[in-house]
Amino acid sequence: MTPSDTEEDRCDSRADSRADSRERRDRPLFKKETAYEGITEYRLEQNGLKVLLVPQRAAPVVALMVVYRVGSRNEAVGHTGATHLLEHMLFKGTPTYNKKSGTQIAAVLQKHGAVFNADTWFDRTRYYEMLPSDKLELAMHLEADRMRNSFIADEDRQLEMTVVRNELERGENDPGRILDERVWAMAFREHPYHHPTIGWRSDVEGIPTSQLKAFYDTYYHPNNATLIVVGDFEEEEALRLTAWFGPNNHSALKPGIPGEAIVARVAAQAEENRRLAARNEALAADVADLKQGREAAEERARAELGMVRPAEVFYQVIEKPAATGGKDSENNSP
C-alpha cells in the first residue's frame, strides 16, 4: 500500500464517519418502552410522541394512524361537538396540501389508491390511511403537517358546520342512535360523557372558529398523540421518518390533566350529591315525625269527640247561643 493510498483510505474513512454522524443526528432519538407479541412501543424523546410499530409483510401495503388523546370528554356546554367539527376541519388543508395548489389531502391520498378516514369518540380522535408501502413517507409527512399546520379558517368552518349538522339530523332519524344518546345522557349526569360526540345542535351551529383554533392549539401536538404503523415496512426506516413530526414540538398540555380534572370534578359532585341526599333523608325523617304527630293528635281528637253525646254537642253549639242571643247570660253586666 502506497502512502497516497493510505491517505485516500483515511479520507474515505473520515467521510464515512461524517456521514454516519450526520445520519445519527438526522435520526430522531427514541426510547424503547416495551415490546409484546410483535408490537414495539417507542417514545420520541425530542417531542414526546408515542410510536407503536407492528411489521407485517403479508402484502406490500402499510397502514398509518395518528390517535390524539382528545375527545368529547374534553368539551363543555357551549362548545360540545368541537372535537368532531375540528376533525372535519383537518381535511381542509395546510400550506403544503391545499385545494388552491391542487394538492388537497383527499386528492393526494386518492391518487395513490389510499383508503383513509377519521373519526371522533369520547376519549380520542384518530386519522388513518392505508396505502402502498413505498408511500409511507408521504403518509408520515401529511399527518405531521396537519398536526400543526392545518388551516382553521372561518369560511371552512361555516361549510363544514352544514355537513356536520346534516350528519346530526341523519342521526335524529335513527332510533338506535337516539336510544344510545339518551342512555349515555342518563347514565352520566355530570361527567362530559353526558354529551353526544357530535354535539348538541345549538353548539354545532354556534361554536366560533376561535374556539376550534384554541382546541387545535391545545391538543394537536406530538406529546398528546400516538403514531401507529402496521404493515410492510422496516422499523429503522419508520423511526427515521418520524423526524417529520419535528423537534421540541410540545404542547403546554400535560397529558392526563384533563382526565384528572374531570375525575376531581365528578368526585366533588358525588360528594355534593351525598350531602344533599343526607339532608333530604333528614328532612324526610322530620316530615315523617310531623305526620306521625299530626295523625296521633287527630286520633286523640276523634277519641275525645267520640266521648261527647251528639245532643250535647248540638245544644252547646246551636241551641244555647241562639237562646242567649249569642252571649253567655252569666257573663252579662247587671
Secondary structure, DSSP 8 states (H G I E B T S, - for coil): --HHHHHHHHHHHHHHHHHHHHHHHHS--EEEEEEETTEEEEEETTT--EEEEEE--SSSEEEEEEEES--GGG--TTSTTHHHHHHHHTTS--SSS-TTTT--HHHHHHHTT-EEEEEE-SS-EEEEEEEEGGGHHHHHHHHHHHHHH----HHHHHHHHHHHHHHHHHHHT-HHHHHHHHHHHHH-SSSGGGS-TT--HHHHHH--HHHHHHHHHHH-SGGGEEEEEEES--HHHHHHHGGGG-TT---S--TTHHHHHHHHHHHHHHHHHHHHHHHHHHHHHHHHHHHHHHHHHHHHHHHHHHTS-HHHHHIIIIIHHHHTTTS-GGGS--
